[in-house]
Amino acid sequence: MRALICGSLAYDTIMVFPDYFRNHILPEQVHLLNVAFLVPEMRREFGGCAGNIAYNLKLLGGDPVPMATVGEDFGPYREHLERHGIDLSHVHTIKGSYTAQAFITTDLADNQITAFHPGAMMRSHELSVFDAKDVRIGIVAPDSREAMLRHARELAEAGIPFVFDPGQAMPLFSGEEFRHLIELAQWVTVNDYECQLLKERTGWSERDIAERVRAFIVTRGGVGSLIHTSVGTLEIPAVPAERIVDPTGCGDAYRAGLLYALLHELPLELAGRMASLMGAIKIAHPGTQNHRFERETFEKRFREAFGIALSLP
């Protein structure tokens, strides 16, 4: 059963500044800002919401189909995804463009300065959901504004249930557009900060949103998540991580667990717990696509975390 993952594919270049930004930026001189940071530690990771979600869904045994546009530098990332058996038939290369990339510099206080180049992602609206066949579920994750609007509309027109995940694309939409996107979707998922923004933009409460979809899911980091429905709210506990290494991509791992459960029509309470465990597994590893596990290991950890037996379909 194929899941269409509409969203970005990107490279993340992560640099560590072994000092504090505040020691090198003079507040009274920010209008004349001209600083350079020596960053002896650097790594390049595969990222982007579509890539991260697809990778995690594949680990669970799902059949993800990412839909995205990439640049001519996508070769190493393509090899990585193909090596893991992910269908790239709807990943299109834009000649003369770079794949979307984020350049992130982090200091010792975990403050970050990020530059993002969208590159080929700005052409993702040229791709059509109708070109993807045998799709049972979809997700509209952060991407270009035009692509998110088009893909949500086309999923609805095709009768394919989908998750709307605005994420870091929150600033791109008006309240009216958010209301429209929510009413097209069957599920909406955000983190707790994005939830507040979404309520402000739409003028709707959690209950208002939940009454328009099958479930409104709000992640809350280390304290778990909430699944709001028209009949009440489920509290999903967080799974203690074996170690906390890197939170980047935990939200995408959570969404992959959610997608897998929804695709197999598992109860929402079980879906939330699977998603929570996915986030805990990811946070124990650097980067967004460097963790591995076998299905048997996942089932064992699920039983240990929740006291419930799980047999993945």
BELLINHU-V253882 format. One record per backbone hydrogen bond with DSSP energy under -0.5 kcal/mol. NH is the residue of the N-H (numbers start at 1). CO is the residue of the C=O. If there is no record, write none. Layout:
nh co
NH CO
NH CO
This chain:
nh co
2 134
3 63
4 137
5 3
5 65
6 4
6 139
7 5
7 67
8 142
10 47
11 100
12 45
13 11
13 102
14 12
14 43
15 13
15 104
16 41
17 15
17 106
18 16
19 17
23 20
24 21
25 21
26 24
27 25
29 26
30 27
32 29
33 30
39 37
40 38
41 16
42 40
43 14
45 12
47 10
50 8
51 8
52 48
53 49
54 50
55 51
56 52
57 53
58 54
59 55
60 56
61 58
62 57
63 1
65 3
66 87
67 5
68 66
68 90
70 92
72 97
74 71
77 74
78 74
79 75
80 76
81 77
82 78
83 79
84 80
84 81
85 82
86 81
87 64
91 88
92 68
92 90
94 70
95 93
97 94
100 9
101 117
102 11
103 115
104 13
104 102
105 103
105 113
106 15
106 104
107 111
108 19
110 107
113 105
115 103
117 101
118 116
120 98
121 118
122 119
123 120
124 121
126 123
127 124
131 128
132 129
136 2
137 2
138 161
139 4
140 163
141 6
141 139
148 144
149 145
150 146
151 147
152 148
153 149
154 150
155 151
156 152
157 153
158 154
159 156
160 155
161 159
163 138
164 187
165 140
165 163
169 166
170 167
172 169
173 170
178 174
179 175
180 176
181 177
182 178
183 179
184 180
185 181
186 162
187 162
188 215
189 164
190 217
192 219
195 191
196 192
197 193
198 194
199 195
200 196
201 197
202 198
203 199
209 205
210 206
211 207
212 209
213 209
213 210
214 186
215 186
216 228
217 188
217 215
218 226
219 190
219 217
220 224
223 220
224 221
225 236
226 218
227 234
228 216
228 226
229 232
232 229
234 227
236 225
236 234
237 235
240 238
245 243
245 283
246 283
250 247
253 249
254 250
255 251
256 252
257 253
258 254
259 255
260 256
261 257
262 258
263 259
264 260
265 262
266 261
271 267
272 268
273 269
274 270
275 271
276 272
277 273
278 274
279 275
280 276
281 277
282 278
283 279
284 280
284 281
285 282
298 294
299 295
300 296
301 297
302 298
303 299
304 300
305 301
306 302
307 303
308 302
